[in-house]
């Protein structure tokens, strides 16, 4: 059973952060799955799965919450570390 972790990487509106996250996912042999978008009141939510050979991470951008990734703790930590560089 996987150890699941969620981390907020930064603001949801930061397009450079979103691009950097996508580039890191691809560099780690991940692929972007189908996305979804929704609006609930003043909250805008964008979701997409990052599909890796051994696991799937959930990526969410939510108004007032931020850009977050959720999934295998080791992979989440690795991606968060690469984002900081």
N, CA, C and O atoms as a printed pandas DataFrame, in Angstrom:
     atom_number atom_name residue_name chain_id  residue_number  x_coord  y_coord  z_coord
0              1         N          UNK        A               1    0.842   -1.193    0.000
1              2        CA          UNK        A               1    0.000    0.000    0.000
2              3         C          UNK        A               1    0.880    1.247    0.000
3              4         O          UNK        A               1    1.869    1.327    0.729
4              5         N          UNK        A               2    0.504    2.210   -0.825
5              6        CA          UNK        A               2    1.269    3.436   -0.954
6              7         C          UNK        A               2    1.054    4.362    0.239
7              8         O          UNK        A               2   -0.014    4.384    0.852
8              9         N          UNK        A               3    2.087    5.115    0.546
9             10        CA          UNK        A               3    2.003    6.180    1.518
10            11         C          UNK        A               3    1.575    7.427    0.746
11            12         O          UNK        A               3    2.341    7.917   -0.084
12            13         N          UNK        A               4    0.384    7.950    0.995
13            14        CA          UNK        A               4   -0.178    9.054    0.228
14            15         C          UNK        A               4    0.131   10.392    0.906
15            16         O          UNK        A               4    0.055   10.525    2.127
16            17         N          UNK        A               5    0.484   11.376    0.074
17            18        CA          UNK        A               5    0.813   12.707    0.580
18            19         C          UNK        A               5    0.257   13.747   -0.377
19            20         O          UNK        A               5    0.161   13.511   -1.581
20            21         N          UNK        A               6   -0.106   14.889    0.165
21            22        CA          UNK        A               6   -0.571   16.007   -0.635
22            23         C          UNK        A               6    0.237   17.242   -0.249
23            24         O          UNK        A               6    0.501   17.479    0.929
24            25         N          UNK        A               7    0.622   18.020   -1.244
25            26        CA          UNK        A               7    1.401   19.227   -0.976
26            27         C          UNK        A               7    0.956   20.335   -1.925
27            28         O          UNK        A               7    0.671   20.086   -3.096
28            29         N          UNK        A               8    0.900   21.552   -1.408
29            30        CA          UNK        A               8    0.594   22.718   -2.234
30            31         C          UNK        A               8    1.914   23.310   -2.693
31            32         O          UNK        A               8    2.770   23.656   -1.879
32            33         N          UNK        A               9    2.070   23.421   -4.004
33            34        CA          UNK        A               9    3.327   23.873   -4.597
34            35         C          UNK        A               9    3.418   25.383   -4.722
35            36         O          UNK        A               9    4.514   25.941   -4.736
36            37         N          UNK        A              10    2.273   26.047   -4.812
37            38        CA          UNK        A              10    2.260   27.500   -4.990
38            39         C          UNK        A              10    0.886   27.956   -5.430
39            40         O          UNK        A              10   -0.078   27.193   -5.362
40            41         N          UNK        A              11    0.789   29.209   -5.886
41            42        CA          UNK        A              11   -0.506   29.749   -6.296
42            43         C          UNK        A              11   -1.048   29.080   -7.559
43            44         O          UNK        A              11   -0.293   28.734   -8.468
44            45         N          UNK        A              12   -2.344   28.910   -7.595
45            46        CA          UNK        A              12   -2.983   28.227   -8.725
46            47         C          UNK        A              12   -2.889   29.026  -10.021
47            48         O          UNK        A              12   -2.960   28.446  -11.104
48            49         N          UNK        A              13   -2.735   30.320   -9.934
49            50        CA          UNK        A              13   -2.705   31.173  -11.122
50            51         C          UNK        A              13   -1.304   31.323  -11.727
51            52         O          UNK        A              13   -1.148   31.972  -12.761
52            53         N          UNK        A              14   -0.295   30.736  -11.100
53            54        CA          UNK        A              14    1.092   30.869  -11.559
54            55         C          UNK        A              14    1.344   29.955  -12.768
55            56         O          UNK        A              14    1.592   28.758  -12.616
56            57         N          UNK        A              15    1.276   30.538  -13.957
57            58        CA          UNK        A              15    1.431   29.758  -15.191
58            59         C          UNK        A              15    2.841   29.197  -15.349
59            60         O          UNK        A              15    3.018   28.112  -15.902
60            61         N          UNK        A              16    3.850   29.932  -14.865
61            62        CA          UNK        A              16    5.225   29.423  -14.932
62            63         C          UNK        A              16    5.375   28.178  -14.051
63            64         O          UNK        A              16    6.056   27.225  -14.428
64            65         N          UNK        A              17    4.740   28.193  -12.885
65            66        CA          UNK        A              17    4.771   27.034  -11.992
66            67         C          UNK        A              17    4.080   25.840  -12.635
67            68         O          UNK        A              17    4.577   24.717  -12.553
68            69         N          UNK        A              18    2.946   26.075  -13.270
69            70        CA          UNK        A              18    2.235   24.987  -13.944
70            71         C          UNK        A              18    3.094   24.366  -15.047
71            72         O          UNK        A              18    3.145   23.145  -15.191
72            73         N          UNK        A              19    3.769   25.220  -15.824
73            74        CA          UNK        A              19    4.629   24.719  -16.899
74            75         C          UNK        A              19    5.805   23.941  -16.320
75            76         O          UNK        A              19    6.160   22.878  -16.830
76            77         N          UNK        A              20    6.407   24.464  -15.259
77            78        CA          UNK        A              20    7.531   23.780  -14.632
78            79         C          UNK        A              20    7.093   22.416  -14.095
79            80         O          UNK        A              20    7.819   21.432  -14.239
80            81         N          UNK        A              21    5.917   22.350  -13.481
81            82        CA          UNK        A              21    5.403   21.081  -12.970
82            83         C          UNK        A              21    5.200   20.087  -14.110
83            84         O          UNK        A              21    5.593   18.925  -13.999
84            85         N          UNK        A              22    4.597   20.534  -15.191
85            86        CA          UNK        A              22    4.377   19.652  -16.345
86            87         C          UNK        A              22    5.706   19.143  -16.893
87            88         O          UNK        A              22    5.848   17.957  -17.191
88            89         N          UNK        A              23    6.671   20.036  -17.025
89            90        CA          UNK        A              23    7.990   19.647  -17.547
90            91         C          UNK        A              23    8.671   18.627  -16.633
91            92         O          UNK        A              23    9.300   17.686  -17.116
92            93         N          UNK        A              24    8.550   18.808  -15.320
93            94        CA          UNK        A              24    9.146   17.870  -14.367
94            95         C          UNK        A              24    8.468   16.512  -14.457
95            96         O          UNK        A              24    9.140   15.481  -14.454
96            97         N          UNK        A              25    7.158   16.505  -14.537
97            98        CA          UNK        A              25    6.414   15.245  -14.648
98            99         C          UNK        A              25    6.875   14.483  -15.888
99           100         O          UNK        A              25    7.125   13.279  -15.819
100          101         N          UNK        A              26    6.987   15.171  -17.010
101          102        CA          UNK        A              26    7.422   14.530  -18.253
102          103         C          UNK        A              26    8.862   14.036  -18.130
103          104         O          UNK        A              26    9.190   12.957  -18.624
104          105         N          UNK        A              27    9.725   14.819  -17.474
105          106        CA          UNK        A              27   11.128   14.407  -17.328
106          107         C          UNK        A              27   11.269   13.165  -16.446
107          108         O          UNK        A              27   12.262   12.443  -16.538
108          109         N          UNK        A              28   10.272   12.920  -15.592
109          110        CA          UNK        A              28   10.277   11.738  -14.720
110          111         C          UNK        A              28    9.502   10.573  -15.332
111          112         O          UNK        A              28    9.096    9.651  -14.625
112          113         N          UNK        A              29    9.301   10.621  -16.641
113          114        CA          UNK        A              29    8.621    9.573  -17.409
114          115         C          UNK        A              29    7.114    9.516  -17.160
115          116         O          UNK        A              29    6.484    8.481  -17.379
116          117         N          UNK        A              30    6.541   10.627  -16.704
117          118        CA          UNK        A              30    5.093   10.693  -16.511
118          119         C          UNK        A              30    4.404   11.238  -17.748
119          120         O          UNK        A              30    5.030   11.881  -18.590
120          121         N          UNK        A              31    3.126   10.978  -17.845
121          122        CA          UNK        A              31    2.308   11.486  -18.938
122          123         C          UNK        A              31    1.089   12.161  -18.328
123          124         O          UNK        A              31    0.583   11.738  -17.288
124          125         N          UNK        A              32    0.633   13.203  -18.980
125          126        CA          UNK        A              32   -0.543   13.904  -18.503
126          127         C          UNK        A              32   -1.797   13.218  -19.033
127          128         O          UNK        A              32   -1.918   12.962  -20.231
128          129         N          UNK        A              33   -2.727   12.924  -18.130
129          130        CA          UNK        A              33   -3.981   12.287  -18.504
130          131         C          UNK        A              33   -5.015   13.325  -18.906
131          132         O          UNK        A              33   -4.683   14.474  -19.198
132          133         N          UNK        A              34   -6.264   12.907  -18.916
133          134        CA          UNK        A              34   -7.349   13.818  -19.262
134          135         C          UNK        A              34   -7.577   14.797  -18.123
135          136         O          UNK        A              34   -7.380   14.475  -16.951
136          137         N          UNK        A              35   -7.996   15.994  -18.493
137          138        CA          UNK        A              35   -8.230   17.023  -17.491
138          139         C          UNK        A              35   -9.718   17.312  -17.358
139          140         O          UNK        A              35  -10.521   16.968  -18.225
140          141         N          UNK        A              36  -10.061   17.957  -16.244
141          142        CA          UNK        A              36  -11.427   18.423  -16.042
142          143         C          UNK        A              36  -11.376   19.797  -15.393
143          144         O          UNK        A              36  -10.408   20.150  -14.721
144          145         N          UNK        A              37  -12.427   20.555  -15.605
145          146        CA          UNK        A              37  -12.507   21.899  -15.082
146          147         C          UNK        A              37  -13.912   22.114  -14.569
147          148         O          UNK        A              37  -14.881   21.650  -15.170
148          149         N          UNK        A              38  -14.024   22.822  -13.451
149          150        CA          UNK        A              38  -15.342   23.097  -12.913
150          151         C          UNK        A              38  -15.376   24.433  -12.202
151          152         O          UNK        A              38  -14.342   24.986  -11.828
152          153         N          UNK        A              39  -16.584   24.940  -12.023
153          154        CA          UNK        A              39  -16.797   26.206  -11.350
154          155         C          UNK        A              39  -17.891   26.002  -10.322
155          156         O          UNK        A              39  -18.975   25.521  -10.651
156          157         N          UNK        A              40  -17.612   26.366   -9.076
157          158        CA          UNK        A              40  -18.594   26.257   -7.996
158          159         C          UNK        A              40  -18.564   27.564   -7.223
159          160         O          UNK        A              40  -17.683   27.777   -6.390
160          161         N          UNK        A              41  -19.520   28.436   -7.495
161          162        CA          UNK        A              41  -19.507   29.750   -6.866
162          163         C          UNK        A              41  -18.303   30.522   -7.355
163          164         O          UNK        A              41  -18.133   30.722   -8.557
164          165         N          UNK        A              42  -17.463   30.958   -6.426
165          166        CA          UNK        A              42  -16.258   31.701   -6.805
166          167         C          UNK        A              42  -15.039   30.792   -6.940
167          168         O          UNK        A              42  -13.939   31.270   -7.219
168          169         N          UNK        A              43  -15.222   29.498   -6.748
169          170        CA          UNK        A              43  -14.126   28.535   -6.816
170          171         C          UNK        A              43  -14.022   27.933   -8.208
171          172         O          UNK        A              43  -14.984   27.369   -8.729
172          173         N          UNK        A              44  -12.846   28.061   -8.803
173          174        CA          UNK        A              44  -12.544   27.424  -10.075
174          175         C          UNK        A              44  -11.598   26.270   -9.773
175          176         O          UNK        A              44  -10.599   26.450   -9.077
176          177         N          UNK        A              45  -11.910   25.084  -10.294
177          178        CA          UNK        A              45  -11.092   23.905  -10.014
178          179         C          UNK        A              45  -10.696   23.240  -11.330
179          180         O          UNK        A              45  -11.542   22.929  -12.169
180          181         N          UNK        A              46   -9.394   23.032  -11.487
181          182        CA          UNK        A              46   -8.844   22.321  -12.639
182          183         C          UNK        A              46   -8.144   21.075  -12.101
183          184         O          UNK        A              46   -7.337   21.166  -11.176
184          185         N          UNK        A              47   -8.448   19.919  -12.676
185          186        CA          UNK        A              47   -7.846   18.659  -12.238
186          187         C          UNK        A              47   -7.274   17.907  -13.425
187          188         O          UNK        A              47   -7.835   17.914  -14.521
188          189         N          UNK        A              48   -6.142   17.257  -13.182
189          190        CA          UNK        A              48   -5.531   16.407  -14.199
190          191         C          UNK        A              48   -4.718   15.327  -13.484
191          192         O          UNK        A              48   -4.156   15.571  -12.416
192          193         N          UNK        A              49   -4.660   14.149  -14.072
193          194        CA          UNK        A              49   -3.836   13.078  -13.514
194          195         C          UNK        A              49   -2.485   13.068  -14.206
195          196         O          UNK        A              49   -2.390   13.272  -15.417
196          197         N          UNK        A              50   -1.447   12.830  -13.425
197          198        CA          UNK        A              50   -0.113   12.601  -13.956
198          199         C          UNK        A              50    0.131   11.100  -13.833
199          200         O          UNK        A              50    0.216   10.566  -12.727
200          201         N          UNK        A              51    0.243   10.432  -14.964
201          202        CA          UNK        A              51    0.306    8.972  -15.003
202          203         C          UNK        A              51    1.748    8.523  -15.163
203          204         O          UNK        A              51    2.412    8.844  -16.149
204          205         N          UNK        A              52    2.221    7.769  -14.169
205          206        CA          UNK        A              52    3.567    7.206  -14.173
206          207         C          UNK        A              52    3.457    5.694  -14.307
207          208         O          UNK        A              52    2.392    5.137  -14.044
208          209         N          UNK        A              53    4.527    5.014  -14.710
209          210        CA          UNK        A              53    4.462    3.563  -14.854
210          211         C          UNK        A              53    4.013    2.849  -13.576
211          212         O          UNK        A              53    3.333    1.825  -13.649
212          213         N          UNK        A              54    4.385    3.373  -12.416
213          214        CA          UNK        A              54    4.097    2.676  -11.160
214          215         C          UNK        A              54    2.972    3.294  -10.330
215          216         O          UNK        A              54    2.518    2.683   -9.362
216          217         N          UNK        A              55    2.512    4.505  -10.695
217          218        CA          UNK        A              55    1.493    5.169   -9.880
218          219         C          UNK        A              55    0.856    6.314  -10.657
219          220         O          UNK        A              55    1.298    6.650  -11.755
220          221         N          UNK        A              56   -0.170    6.902  -10.088
221          222        CA          UNK        A              56   -0.835    8.073  -10.660
222          223         C          UNK        A              56   -0.895    9.156   -9.588
223          224         O          UNK        A              56   -1.275    8.895   -8.447
224          225         N          UNK        A              57   -0.513   10.379   -9.969
225          226        CA          UNK        A              57   -0.641   11.528   -9.083
226          227         C          UNK        A              57   -1.816   12.378   -9.547
227          228         O          UNK        A              57   -2.101   12.465  -10.741
228          229         N          UNK        A              58   -2.482   12.992   -8.605
229          230        CA          UNK        A              58   -3.554   13.925   -8.915
230          231         C          UNK        A              58   -3.005   15.343   -8.791
231          232         O          UNK        A              58   -2.400   15.697   -7.780
232          233         N          UNK        A              59   -3.221   16.144   -9.819
233          234        CA          UNK        A              59   -2.800   17.542   -9.818
234          235         C          UNK        A              59   -4.071   18.389   -9.832
235          236         O          UNK        A              59   -4.954   18.180  -10.664
236          237         N          UNK        A              60   -4.158   19.348   -8.906
237          238        CA          UNK        A              60   -5.323   20.221   -8.827
238          239         C          UNK        A              60   -4.892   21.668   -8.698
239          240         O          UNK        A              60   -3.941   21.986   -7.985
240          241         N          UNK        A              61   -5.595   22.532   -9.390
241          242        CA          UNK        A              61   -5.431   23.974   -9.241
242          243         C          UNK        A              61   -6.789   24.511   -8.812
243          244         O          UNK        A              61   -7.752   24.462   -9.577
244          245         N          UNK        A              62   -6.865   25.023   -7.591
245          246        CA          UNK        A              62   -8.137   25.486   -7.049
246          247         C          UNK        A              62   -7.985   26.911   -6.529
247          248         O          UNK        A              62   -7.036   27.226   -5.812
248          249         N          UNK        A              63   -8.935   27.766   -6.900
249          250        CA          UNK        A              63   -8.941   29.146   -6.453
250          251         C          UNK        A              63   -8.878   29.214   -4.938
251          252         O          UNK        A              63   -9.586   28.478   -4.250
252          253         N          UNK        A              64   -8.045   30.083   -4.421
253          254        CA          UNK        A              64   -7.837   30.328   -2.982
254          255         C          UNK        A              64   -7.143   29.174   -2.263
255          256         O          UNK        A              64   -6.874   29.280   -1.066
256          257         N          UNK        A              65   -6.849   28.084   -2.953
257          258        CA          UNK        A              65   -6.153   26.941   -2.343
258          259         C          UNK        A              65   -4.746   26.842   -2.897
259          260         O          UNK        A              65   -3.780   26.806   -2.134
260          261         N          UNK        A              66   -4.617   26.796   -4.216
261          262        CA          UNK        A              66   -3.313   26.721   -4.846
262          263         C          UNK        A              66   -3.193   25.545   -5.791
263          264         O          UNK        A              66   -4.166   24.844   -6.071
264          265         N          UNK        A              67   -1.978   25.344   -6.276
265          266        CA          UNK        A              67   -1.643   24.228   -7.158
266          267         C          UNK        A              67   -1.095   23.108   -6.283
267          268         O          UNK        A              67   -0.072   23.274   -5.619
268          269         N          UNK        A              68   -1.778   21.973   -6.285
269          270        CA          UNK        A              68   -1.370   20.879   -5.402
270          271         C          UNK        A              68   -1.185   19.582   -6.169
271          272         O          UNK        A              68   -1.748   19.380   -7.244
272          273         N          UNK        A              69   -0.372   18.705   -5.578
273          274        CA          UNK        A              69   -0.212   17.350   -6.096
274          275         C          UNK        A              69   -0.465   16.381   -4.952
275          276         O          UNK        A              69   -0.100   16.640   -3.805
276          277         N          UNK        A              70   -1.097   15.258   -5.283
277          278        CA          UNK        A              70   -1.437   14.243   -4.289
278          279         C          UNK        A              70   -1.117   12.877   -4.860
279          280         O          UNK        A              70   -1.415   12.589   -6.019
280          281         N          UNK        A              71   -0.504   12.035   -4.030
281          282        CA          UNK        A              71   -0.202   10.676   -4.452
282          283         C          UNK        A              71    0.915   10.080   -3.635
283          284         O          UNK        A              71    1.104   10.437   -2.472
284          285         N          UNK        A              72    1.663    9.163   -4.244
285          286        CA          UNK        A              72    2.765    8.483   -3.578
286          287         C          UNK        A              72    3.710    9.502   -2.938
287          288         O          UNK        A              72    4.230   10.385   -3.621
288          289         N          UNK        A              73    3.930    9.379   -1.625
289          290        CA          UNK        A              73    4.699   10.366   -0.865
290          291         C          UNK        A              73    6.105   10.565   -1.412
291          292         O          UNK        A              73    6.575   11.700   -1.487
292          293         N          UNK        A              74    6.782    9.501   -1.792
293          294        CA          UNK        A              74    8.137    9.618   -2.315
294          295         C          UNK        A              74    8.192   10.425   -3.588
295          296         O          UNK        A              74    9.077   11.263   -3.759
296          297         N          UNK        A              75    7.258   10.182   -4.482
297          298        CA          UNK        A              75    7.218   10.905   -5.748
298          299         C          UNK        A              75    6.790   12.357   -5.538
299          300         O          UNK        A              75    7.342   13.262   -6.163
300          301         N          UNK        A              76    5.825   12.580   -4.674
301          302        CA          UNK        A              76    5.386   13.940   -4.355
302          303         C          UNK        A              76    6.558   14.748   -3.798
303          304         O          UNK        A              76    6.784   15.885   -4.210
304          305         N          UNK        A              77    7.301   14.160   -2.864
305          306        CA          UNK        A              77    8.464   14.846   -2.287
306          307         C          UNK        A              77    9.526   15.134   -3.344
307          308         O          UNK        A              77   10.130   16.207   -3.341
308          309         N          UNK        A              78    9.757   14.183   -4.247
309          310        CA          UNK        A              78   10.757   14.362   -5.299
310          311         C          UNK        A              78   10.363   15.519   -6.214
311          312         O          UNK        A              78   11.197   16.360   -6.552
312          313         N          UNK        A              79    9.109   15.561   -6.607
313          314        CA          UNK        A              79    8.626   16.629   -7.483
314          315         C          UNK        A              79    8.696   17.972   -6.764
315          316         O          UNK        A              79    9.130   18.959   -7.358
316          317         N          UNK        A              80    8.281   18.033   -5.505
317          318        CA          UNK        A              80    8.330   19.279   -4.735
318          319         C          UNK        A              80    9.763   19.779   -4.627
319          320         O          UNK        A              80   10.002   20.984   -4.704
320          321         N          UNK        A              81   10.713   18.880   -4.451
321          322        CA          UNK        A              81   12.118   19.261   -4.371
322          323         C          UNK        A              81   12.607   19.835   -5.706
323          324         O          UNK        A              81   13.335   20.827   -5.729
324          325         N          UNK        A              82   12.209   19.215   -6.801
325          326        CA          UNK        A              82   12.619   19.698   -8.126
326          327         C          UNK        A              82   11.971   21.052   -8.451
327          328         O          UNK        A              82   12.574   21.876   -9.137
328          329         N          UNK        A              83   10.760   21.280   -7.966
329          330        CA          UNK        A              83   10.084   22.564   -8.175
330          331         C          UNK        A              83   10.864   23.689   -7.506
331          332         O          UNK        A              83   10.956   24.792   -8.047
332          333         N          UNK        A              84   11.424   23.413   -6.333
333          334        CA          UNK        A              84   12.158   24.443   -5.575
334          335         C          UNK        A              84   13.461   24.852   -6.232
335          336         O          UNK        A              84   13.980   25.928   -5.938
336          337         N          UNK        A              85   14.001   24.031   -7.106
337          338        CA          UNK        A              85   15.298   24.320   -7.734
338          339         C          UNK        A              85   15.201   25.388   -8.790
339          340         O          UNK        A              85   16.207   25.740   -9.406
